[in-house]
Amino acid sequence: MLSSNIQPKRSLYISFGHDEETRGNDGAAQVAERLKEKGVTEFEFVVDEGMTVLEDIVDGVAGPVASVGVSEKGIVVLKLSVELAPGHSSMPPRETAIGILAKAVSRLEENPHPSMLGSGVETDMFESLVPKMGYLQRVIISNMWLFRYPLSWLLSRKPATNAVIRTVTAVTFFNSGIKFNIIPPVAEALVNHRIHPSQTVQEVLDYDRAVIADPRVKMELVYSMEPHPVSGYGQSDFGYQVMKTSVNQIWPNATVVPAIMVGNTDTVHFLNFSGDVYRFSPTHMFPGDPERFHGINERMSVRNYGQVVNFFYHVIRNADQAGLSPAHSPHSDL
Ligand SMILES: CCCCCCCC/C=C\CCCCCCCC(=O)N[C@@H](Cc1ccccc1)C(=O)O
């Protein structure tokens, strides 16, 4: 843009946080504070990392699907602990702290939180995909009132689609034991829930308490955040239309759909600046890619890297308009 002497007419703020993976308190939170100090209180819309361009990941859907996060799941990090008197392993009690905690954790895994399909953004997401679906999928999605339960069952079978329809449960820590012949005095586990926008932190805690149903298991809330409000995703929502137009300038055959961001982002620090917050990473993902997040061989193709740069260029150009109909021309200056 510099070399083409393009100067945006509207103000554009670019924020680079360095600690998103640890909640952004020293990065995005400080940027938000600094903006307030400078008197910046409102943005037309905010864009951050988020959901991606998915291909062959949603069963029965042809072509790329650009899922734009218009809401974000909440989070609960829960510490479960059991304390029992230690002793000699030659005279063990009937249950140890490890056994009691293992049963609690296993109950949580065996009793997932209920499917929320039919109650929010995810329903609009699936309905927006209907034109790209085969006949059977069309019939099912168009009659959600009838097929809600079998569809939930089907979507629950894949971690990526399961994450969209319910509050999920991941046990991420389990610590106990001192020595091979000592009955452990304490066992601790961390449970990480991502809360569907139709639920609250309190509902998740109540559900867990009822499922564990064991007063020997202590529950402590380590960290929580409520799910984020839903941003506009209609024909007259400028930010969403900018995202949609920009996606289609890079992927002309992509279907752009509203989605729930299943992980968390720095947007929590910018929610007070705008009602329209979009979480989208223009990463083109294929089967096997969602599992690589925080996993093995997380990667992106060189071609896709270029598309990412081009996408943000288009977002900047398309957003630099007074109102709707944001597609700048010519189609691609890069
Ligand atoms: C039909 C739709 C299928 C859906 C497929 C899903 C495809 C996956 C696309 C995007 C998923 C993105 C998840 C990755 C999030 C990356 C950012 C991150 O890891 N953030 C941290 C933030 C955090 C939160 C709380 C404490 C510390 C850090 C996180 O979420 O853990």
The ligand as an SDF file (V2000), in Angstrom:
LIG
                    3D

 31 31  0  0  0  0  0  0  0  0999 V2000
  -18.4500  -27.2810   11.3360 C   0  0  0  0  0  0  0  0  0  0  0  0
  -17.3360  -26.5020   11.8570 C   0  0  0  0  0  0  0  0  0  0  0  0
  -16.1720  -27.3370   12.1800 C   0  0  0  0  0  0  0  0  0  0  0  0
  -15.2370  -26.6050   13.0740 C   0  0  0  0  0  0  0  0  0  0  0  0
  -13.8500  -26.9540   12.7970 C   0  0  0  0  0  0  0  0  0  0  0  0
  -12.9110  -26.2580   13.7260 C   0  0  0  0  0  0  0  0  0  0  0  0
  -11.6620  -25.9540   13.0240 C   0  0  0  0  0  0  0  0  0  0  0  0
  -10.6940  -25.2820   13.9070 C   0  0  0  0  0  0  0  0  0  0  0  0
  -10.5670  -23.8480   13.6250 C   0  0  0  0  0  0  0  0  0  0  0  0
  -10.1380  -23.0010   14.5310 C   0  0  0  0  0  0  0  0  0  0  0  0
   -9.8810  -23.4250   15.9180 C   0  0  0  0  0  0  0  0  0  0  0  0
   -9.0060  -22.5190   16.6070 C   0  0  0  0  0  0  0  0  0  0  0  0
   -8.6360  -23.0210   17.9640 C   0  0  0  0  0  0  0  0  0  0  0  0
   -7.2500  -22.5840   18.2900 C   0  0  0  0  0  0  0  0  0  0  0  0
   -7.2160  -21.3880   19.1730 C   0  0  0  0  0  0  0  0  0  0  0  0
   -5.8660  -20.7590   19.0650 C   0  0  0  0  0  0  0  0  0  0  0  0
   -5.6680  -19.6960   20.0670 C   0  0  0  0  0  0  0  0  0  0  0  0
   -5.4340  -20.2610   21.4560 C   0  0  0  0  0  0  0  0  0  0  0  0
   -4.8890  -21.3100   21.6320 O   0  0  0  0  0  0  0  0  0  0  0  0
   -5.8540  -19.5250   22.4650 N   0  0  0  0  0  0  0  0  0  0  0  0
   -5.7840  -19.9240   23.8410 C   0  0  0  0  0  0  0  0  0  0  0  0
   -6.1350  -18.7010   24.6890 C   0  0  0  0  0  0  0  0  0  0  0  0
   -6.0670  -18.9030   26.1680 C   0  0  0  0  0  0  0  0  0  0  0  0
   -7.2380  -19.0380   26.8800 C   0  0  0  0  0  0  0  0  0  0  0  0
   -7.1980  -19.1480   28.2570 C   0  0  0  0  0  0  0  0  0  0  0  0
   -6.0040  -19.1320   28.9140 C   0  0  0  0  0  0  0  0  0  0  0  0
   -4.8300  -18.9840   28.1950 C   0  0  0  0  0  0  0  0  0  0  0  0
   -4.8610  -18.8510   26.8210 C   0  0  0  0  0  0  0  0  0  0  0  0
   -6.7860  -21.0410   24.1100 C   0  0  0  0  0  0  0  0  0  0  0  0
   -7.8920  -21.0050   23.5910 O   0  0  0  0  0  0  0  0  0  0  0  0
   -6.4400  -21.9610   24.8760 O   0  0  0  0  0  0  0  0  0  0  0  0
  1  2  1  0
  2  3  1  0
  3  4  1  0
  4  5  1  0
  5  6  1  0
  6  7  1  0
  7  8  1  0
  8  9  1  0
  9 10  2  0
 10 11  1  0
 11 12  1  0
 12 13  1  0
 13 14  1  0
 14 15  1  0
 15 16  1  0
 16 17  1  0
 17 18  1  0
 18 19  2  0
 18 20  1  0
 20 21  1  0
 21 22  1  0
 21 29  1  0
 22 23  1  0
 23 24  1  0
 23 28  2  0
 24 25  2  0
 25 26  1  0
 26 27  2  0
 27 28  1  0
 29 30  2  0
 29 31  1  0
M  END
$$$$
